[in-house]
Amino acid sequence: MNDNDTKRLSRLVAILTQLQTKRLLTAPGLADKFGVSVRTIYRDIRALEQAGVPILTEEGRGYTLMDGYRIPPVMFSESQANALILAEQLVLKNKDTSFIRDYTEAVDKIKAVLRQSEKDKANLLADRTRFEQNLNRERNSNNISQLQNALTNFRPVKIEYTNEQHKTSVRIIEPFALVSTTENWLLIAWCRLRMEFRFFRLDRIRQMEILTGKFEPHTMTLQEYFDKYH
């Protein structure tokens, strides 16, 4: 399978997820979302139909899935779906772009397995739920997803970091924990430059590179860290 085949397969899966998430989708809307031509979307829809996916075409409006068709066979109650939507709205006030993107894509996949009536209620709840923090939707970091990966795989990270005095330095750090505050995300990490644990605000990380190799895992828990250092 070449790169183009891989991209197309990924797009077909994503289109199927979108079809299960929304009641109605248009070819121009899908083309814009995936950065391809409308003609490509027509071909993709035809390929899904040929694979047995029951896609209905509403003339002049767009595409929809036959009600009742969903994969995988996971069921959520209405209350569980509502809890997930509420959590999504809490996430949307967060300031890290990568965290929002990954969570909303996950929620899209969850919505995809809901019955149409539950899906409509979930989307209505999403439209009718708002939280007051971060009203201007400011996004000041885009690092959480990479840092989560580095943290769980014990990979050192090279960062260009600007401190409160606006001085910039290059550090190699060993990610230990991520902490959310009202205003920002903080990374707790062992700093090889200072040879101690430090807090790093994610919005002050100017550049970041996940390095090869692994560091020795820090065995204490987050609570033990706070008990020891704070």
Secondary structure, DSSP 8 states (H G I E B T S, - for coil): --HHHHHHHHHHHHHHHHHHHSS-B-HHHHHHHHTS-HHHHHHHHHHHHHTT--EEEETTTEEEE-TT--SS-----HHHHHHHHHHHHHHHT-SBHHHHHHHHHHHHHHHHTS-HHHHHHHHHHHHT---STTTT----B--HHHHHHHHHHT--EEEEEE-TT--EEEEEEEEEEEEE-SS-EEEEEEETTTTEEEEEEGGGEEEEEE-SS------S-HHHHHHHH-
